[in-house]
């Protein structure tokens, strides 16, 4: 076994759990950090599961001691940048050699969103730390379709969204995890690199409906809604106002195109293969869309 210790903060979500699996395949020592032991998916060789809340600064020594390579992903609750910056500072103090930070598309100095502004603040702290690092800015996740979109497909054979004809290069979270694994395993190749992670093409919800139809062998249609129709629909579902406004703001950008439709070659450049396509995703997860 290699001597490095790979600490994964955010080890039980869609990205983190896949990253842990990929690192296990490489037979490296993994310290998987989580807030809830009930989210451990399986007992894996080479993995030491640790329950800890990184917002509690007094726990960071135990989380990071002995770590050589670190993946940083935490929840997006307001104020998360404070705890992530604390992690970066403690990592430097304890001799962590490389950090892979999961950021967000649009995390720039001009960010108007509180979420992306906080990610940018952490990026700045990481750059100022003098540590070796890689920053990942992924687009919207395909896996998000497995909840609300899959539910309406199962019940009504319909997909609802407020993005009109807008096209978006959604990315499969497995591709994000694969890039993160590559950056952790070979930091010398990815030091001070910033990767924008998208699928190979931008596509519309009409394209998604077609892919799901092909995968499930049933007719699925996309129903574009106005912003107000979508607002009412989400209110009727009991979704809180902050989440509604966040979704509608993003939907407006996606509907308008521009930056949200841009495709990056970074996944292919790093992994040496094409990103997972919407057709592949729909076929692999077709059971979620079946009644």
Secondary structure as a PSIPRED ss2 file (coil, helix, strand):
# PSIPRED VFORMAT (PSIPRED V4.0)

   1 X C   1.000  0.000  0.000
   2 X C   1.000  0.000  0.000
   3 X C   1.000  0.000  0.000
   4 X C   1.000  0.000  0.000
   5 X E   0.000  0.000  1.000
   6 X E   0.000  0.000  1.000
   7 X E   0.000  0.000  1.000
   8 X E   0.000  0.000  1.000
   9 X E   0.000  0.000  1.000
  10 X C   1.000  0.000  0.000
  11 X C   1.000  0.000  0.000
  12 X C   1.000  0.000  0.000
  13 X C   1.000  0.000  0.000
  14 X H   0.000  1.000  0.000
  15 X H   0.000  1.000  0.000
  16 X H   0.000  1.000  0.000
  17 X H   0.000  1.000  0.000
  18 X H   0.000  1.000  0.000
  19 X H   0.000  1.000  0.000
  20 X H   0.000  1.000  0.000
  21 X H   0.000  1.000  0.000
  22 X H   0.000  1.000  0.000
  23 X H   0.000  1.000  0.000
  24 X H   0.000  1.000  0.000
  25 X H   0.000  1.000  0.000
  26 X C   1.000  0.000  0.000
  27 X C   1.000  0.000  0.000
  28 X C   1.000  0.000  0.000
  29 X E   0.000  0.000  1.000
  30 X E   0.000  0.000  1.000
  31 X E   0.000  0.000  1.000
  32 X E   0.000  0.000  1.000
  33 X E   0.000  0.000  1.000
  34 X E   0.000  0.000  1.000
  35 X C   1.000  0.000  0.000
  36 X C   1.000  0.000  0.000
  37 X H   0.000  1.000  0.000
  38 X H   0.000  1.000  0.000
  39 X H   0.000  1.000  0.000
  40 X C   1.000  0.000  0.000
  41 X C   1.000  0.000  0.000
  42 X C   1.000  0.000  0.000
  43 X C   1.000  0.000  0.000
  44 X C   1.000  0.000  0.000
  45 X C   1.000  0.000  0.000
  46 X C   1.000  0.000  0.000
  47 X E   0.000  0.000  1.000
  48 X E   0.000  0.000  1.000
  49 X E   0.000  0.000  1.000
  50 X E   0.000  0.000  1.000
  51 X E   0.000  0.000  1.000
  52 X C   1.000  0.000  0.000
  53 X C   1.000  0.000  0.000
  54 X C   1.000  0.000  0.000
  55 X C   1.000  0.000  0.000
  56 X C   1.000  0.000  0.000
  57 X H   0.000  1.000  0.000
  58 X H   0.000  1.000  0.000
  59 X H   0.000  1.000  0.000
  60 X H   0.000  1.000  0.000
  61 X H   0.000  1.000  0.000
  62 X H   0.000  1.000  0.000
  63 X H   0.000  1.000  0.000
  64 X H   0.000  1.000  0.000
  65 X C   1.000  0.000  0.000
  66 X C   1.000  0.000  0.000
  67 X C   1.000  0.000  0.000
  68 X C   1.000  0.000  0.000
  69 X E   0.000  0.000  1.000
  70 X E   0.000  0.000  1.000
  71 X E   0.000  0.000  1.000
  72 X E   0.000  0.000  1.000
  73 X C   1.000  0.000  0.000
  74 X C   1.000  0.000  0.000
  75 X C   1.000  0.000  0.000
  76 X C   1.000  0.000  0.000
  77 X C   1.000  0.000  0.000
  78 X C   1.000  0.000  0.000
  79 X C   1.000  0.000  0.000
  80 X H   0.000  1.000  0.000
  81 X H   0.000  1.000  0.000
  82 X H   0.000  1.000  0.000
  83 X H   0.000  1.000  0.000
  84 X H   0.000  1.000  0.000
  85 X H   0.000  1.000  0.000
  86 X H   0.000  1.000  0.000
  87 X H   0.000  1.000  0.000
  88 X H   0.000  1.000  0.000
  89 X H   0.000  1.000  0.000
  90 X H   0.000  1.000  0.000
  91 X H   0.000  1.000  0.000
  92 X H   0.000  1.000  0.000
  93 X H   0.000  1.000  0.000
  94 X H   0.000  1.000  0.000
  95 X C   1.000  0.000  0.000
  96 X C   1.000  0.000  0.000
  97 X C   1.000  0.000  0.000
  98 X E   0.000  0.000  1.000
  99 X E   0.000  0.000  1.000
 100 X E   0.000  0.000  1.000
 101 X E   0.000  0.000  1.000
 102 X E   0.000  0.000  1.000
 103 X C   1.000  0.000  0.000
 104 X C   1.000  0.000  0.000
 105 X C   1.000  0.000  0.000
 106 X C   1.000  0.000  0.000
 107 X C   1.000  0.000  0.000
 108 X C   1.000  0.000  0.000
 109 X C   1.000  0.000  0.000
 110 X C   1.000  0.000  0.000
 111 X C   1.000  0.000  0.000
 112 X C   1.000  0.000  0.000
 113 X C   1.000  0.000  0.000
 114 X H   0.000  1.000  0.000
 115 X H   0.000  1.000  0.000
 116 X H   0.000  1.000  0.000
 117 X H   0.000  1.000  0.000
 118 X H   0.000  1.000  0.000
 119 X H   0.000  1.000  0.000
 120 X H   0.000  1.000  0.000
 121 X H   0.000  1.000  0.000
 122 X H   0.000  1.000  0.000
 123 X H   0.000  1.000  0.000
 124 X H   0.000  1.000  0.000
 125 X H   0.000  1.000  0.000
 126 X H   0.000  1.000  0.000
 127 X H   0.000  1.000  0.000
 128 X H   0.000  1.000  0.000
 129 X H   0.000  1.000  0.000
 130 X C   1.000  0.000  0.000
 131 X C   1.000  0.000  0.000
 132 X E   0.000  0.000  1.000
 133 X E   0.000  0.000  1.000
 134 X E   0.000  0.000  1.000
 135 X E   0.000  0.000  1.000
 136 X E   0.000  0.000  1.000
 137 X E   0.000  0.000  1.000
 138 X E   0.000  0.000  1.000
 139 X C   1.000  0.000  0.000
 140 X C   1.000  0.000  0.000
 141 X E   0.000  0.000  1.000
 142 X H   0.000  1.000  0.000
 143 X H   0.000  1.000  0.000
 144 X H   0.000  1.000  0.000
 145 X H   0.000  1.000  0.000
 146 X H   0.000  1.000  0.000
 147 X C   1.000  0.000  0.000
 148 X H   0.000  1.000  0.000
 149 X H   0.000  1.000  0.000
 150 X H   0.000  1.000  0.000
 151 X H   0.000  1.000  0.000
 152 X H   0.000  1.000  0.000
 153 X H   0.000  1.000  0.000
 154 X H   0.000  1.000  0.000
 155 X H   0.000  1.000  0.000
 156 X H   0.000  1.000  0.000
 157 X C   1.000  0.000  0.000
 158 X E   0.000  0.000  1.000
 159 X E   0.000  0.000  1.000
 160 X E   0.000  0.000  1.000
 161 X E   0.000  0.000  1.000
 162 X C   1.000  0.000  0.000
 163 X C   1.000  0.000  0.000
 164 X C   1.000  0.000  0.000
 165 X C   1.000  0.000  0.000
 166 X C   1.000  0.000  0.000
 167 X C   1.000  0.000  0.000
 168 X E   0.000  0.000  1.000
 169 X C   1.000  0.000  0.000
 170 X C   1.000  0.000  0.000
 171 X E   0.000  0.000  1.000
 172 X C   1.000  0.000  0.000
 173 X H   0.000  1.000  0.000
 174 X H   0.000  1.000  0.000
 175 X H   0.000  1.000  0.000
 176 X H   0.000  1.000  0.000
 177 X H   0.000  1.000  0.000
 178 X H   0.000  1.000  0.000
 179 X H   0.000  1.000  0.000
 180 X H   0.000  1.000  0.000
 181 X H   0.000  1.000  0.000
 182 X H   0.000  1.000  0.000
 183 X H   0.000  1.000  0.000
 184 X H   0.000  1.000  0.000
 185 X H   0.000  1.000  0.000
 186 X C   1.000  0.000  0.000
 187 X H   0.000  1.000  0.000
 188 X H   0.000  1.000  0.000
 189 X H   0.000  1.000  0.000
 190 X H   0.000  1.000  0.000
 191 X C   1.000  0.000  0.000
 192 X C   1.000  0.000  0.000
 193 X E   0.000  0.000  1.000
 194 X E   0.000  0.000  1.000
 195 X E   0.000  0.000  1.000
 196 X E   0.000  0.000  1.000
 197 X E   0.000  0.000  1.000
 198 X C   1.000  0.000  0.000
 199 X C   1.000  0.000  0.000
 200 X C   1.000  0.000  0.000
 201 X C   1.000  0.000  0.000
 202 X C   1.000  0.000  0.000
 203 X E   0.000  0.000  1.000
 204 X C   1.000  0.000  0.000
 205 X H   0.000  1.000  0.000
 206 X H   0.000  1.000  0.000
 207 X H   0.000  1.000  0.000
 208 X H   0.000  1.000  0.000
 209 X H   0.000  1.000  0.000
 210 X H   0.000  1.000  0.000
 211 X H   0.000  1.000  0.000
 212 X H   0.000  1.000  0.000
 213 X H   0.000  1.000  0.000
 214 X H   0.000  1.000  0.000
 215 X H   0.000  1.000  0.000
 216 X H   0.000  1.000  0.000
 217 X C   1.000  0.000  0.000
 218 X C   1.000  0.000  0.000
 219 X C   1.000  0.000  0.000
 220 X C   1.000  0.000  0.000
 221 X E   0.000  0.000  1.000
 222 X E   0.000  0.000  1.000
 223 X E   0.000  0.000  1.000
 224 X E   0.000  0.000  1.000
 225 X C   1.000  0.000  0.000
 226 X C   1.000  0.000  0.000
 227 X H   0.000  1.000  0.000
 228 X H   0.000  1.000  0.000
 229 X H   0.000  1.000  0.000
 230 X H   0.000  1.000  0.000
 231 X H   0.000  1.000  0.000
 232 X H   0.000  1.000  0.000
 233 X H   0.000  1.000  0.000
 234 X H   0.000  1.000  0.000
 235 X H   0.000  1.000  0.000
 236 X H   0.000  1.000  0.000
 237 X C   1.000  0.000  0.000
 238 X C   1.000  0.000  0.000
 239 X C   1.000  0.000  0.000
 240 X C   1.000  0.000  0.000
 241 X H   0.000  1.000  0.000
 242 X H   0.000  1.000  0.000
 243 X H   0.000  1.000  0.000
 244 X H   0.000  1.000  0.000
 245 X H   0.000  1.000  0.000
 246 X H   0.000  1.000  0.000
 247 X H   0.000  1.000  0.000
 248 X H   0.000  1.000  0.000
 249 X H   0.000  1.000  0.000
 250 X H   0.000  1.000  0.000
 251 X H   0.000  1.000  0.000
 252 X H   0.000  1.000  0.000
 253 X H   0.000  1.000  0.000
 254 X H   0.000  1.000  0.000
 255 X H   0.000  1.000  0.000
 256 X H   0.000  1.000  0.000
 257 X C   1.000  0.000  0.000
 258 X H   0.000  1.000  0.000
 259 X H   0.000  1.000  0.000
 260 X H   0.000  1.000  0.000
 261 X H   0.000  1.000  0.000
 262 X C   1.000  0.000  0.000
 263 X C   1.000  0.000  0.000
 264 X C   1.000  0.000  0.000
 265 X C   1.000  0.000  0.000
 266 X H   0.000  1.000  0.000
 267 X H   0.000  1.000  0.000
 268 X H   0.000  1.000  0.000
 269 X H   0.000  1.000  0.000
 270 X H   0.000  1.000  0.000
 271 X H   0.000  1.000  0.000
 272 X C   1.000  0.000  0.000
 273 X C   1.000  0.000  0.000
 274 X C   1.000  0.000  0.000
 275 X C   1.000  0.000  0.000
 276 X C   1.000  0.000  0.000
 277 X C   1.000  0.000  0.000
 278 X H   0.000  1.000  0.000
 279 X H   0.000  1.000  0.000
 280 X H   0.000  1.000  0.000
 281 X H   0.000  1.000  0.000
 282 X H   0.000  1.000  0.000
 283 X H   0.000  1.000  0.000
 284 X H   0.000  1.000  0.000
 285 X C   1.000  0.000  0.000
 286 X H   0.000  1.000  0.000
 287 X H   0.000  1.000  0.000
 288 X H   0.000  1.000  0.000
 289 X H   0.000  1.000  0.000
 290 X C   1.000  0.000  0.000
 291 X C   1.000  0.000  0.000
